[in-house]
């Protein structure tokens, strides 16, 4: 499995259900990576999407809320249910897209992390684990630094060495 996330300087990913920065090139990057793939997210992330479900993707919502349902999505109520569902797909076609609890639960099962690093601070109350401080994760590739509306950012690809052992 893969994951994709945009993080601030402090590895913050959001506040009050929304992302701290709007960077069109990051949205294109997300779309390019996830189009025609399976995207796995939590209920809060799903409900915060500007267009839900995400078009041209299989949308999977992982939630403990057994009453939760929505058209054109797959709902999994446990990690076991999720594992059974994604077993039918190539792991390169499954992307974890948030939020914090889903990232934390699935991080160890992912072999690649696509991280948009935004070199700016913003108020956040949700965070992604700092891959730079984790022994099993290493920076594999990094784009040149880009700028949008004065905000610097780059695209990073991390690999989980635990998957290559």
Buried (B, 14 or more C-beta within 10 A) or exposed (E): BBBBBBBBEEBBBBBEEEBBBEBEEBBEBBEEBBEEBBBBBBBBBBEBEEEBBBEEBBBBBBBEEEEBEBEEBBBBBEEEBBEEBBEEBEBEBBBBBBBBBBBEBBBEBBBBBBBBBBEEEBEBEBBBBEBEEBEBBEEEEEEEEBEBEEBEBBBBBBBBEBBEE
